[in-house]
Structure formats: C-alpha cells, structure tokens
Amino acid sequence: MKKNIIKTNMTATVGPYSQAIKADNNITTQTDQIFKNIKAIINAASTTLTDVVRCSCFTKNVNNLDALNVVYAKYFETILPARECAESCNLPKNALIAIHAICHE
C-alpha cells in the first residue's frame, strides 16, 4: 500500500505528480516491485516472463516464503521456472528480498 504525502507549507507541484510517496516496506511490496523490474528488463530484450527458465531468490527471512510464493504465482502462471530460495543475512540497501532471473529465448 502506498500513501500520498502532501506538505502544505511547500510550493505545490507543477505537474501531475506527488511531492512524495510513502510505500510499505514489506516483502510483498518489494517482491512485486522486483518482478515489475524484471518484466521491464526482459521485455526490453524482446522476451517475456514465459522465457524465464530459472530464478534465484534471496530473502532476509526464510519465513517470508509464503508471501513470496503469492507474488511469484501472479507473474508465473503456466510453466514455472526452476527456482531456488535461500536466506541471506545481509542484502544490498537493506532489502528484504533479491531475485535473479535467467531467460532463454
């Protein structure tokens, strides 16, 4: 869930955008954003999510796998890519999850 932040004592925006957005920093939100990023990258390479053959998932807490699986299932509906998941104590930028995807045309 995201929340629009409006500071009234600041100059209003000059276009159709928010001054700031506060987004939930949870495993579901981060996983969904990662898959949006992966989808954009592989689409730029003229491939699709159906071309993903393997995903490597690293999470700070292995107890997050149920939430990961819910989001994962939204993006991979038919033939699922091979996958491995591992717990990692420290991810870049204090992320809760990191995912590496490999595509094959």
Steps between C-alpha positions, in 0.01 A plus 500: 500500500628846424405833650516842335690746719399865467691769686279809501768756583695414183449623147244288316623267227503642149377184334300181549717340766522471878745685721585167657367146537543284806487132405474204730838339539388140518586178321189509278561856381870440436439169319233655279732789410785261420280305260379822335867590450588154367203512261606842368859387448414179318236676288771746393695194381196387294426211735221436748454342840420172324866498389628500860659160567643555848464735796728528800331661799682630806299618799599634840249269664411155367162538673413746219472218244120482522469870412762459227305209351178703478668773296707250299181320393358827359789530255553134408166340422579216262835323477689602812873566476742303713558679830717500803447701816751574771514714810757778494587703808598812306361625169591823317323817619346306790257330260284216626536304176716477188413297191718399206319378186648324198318504163540285195345585164 
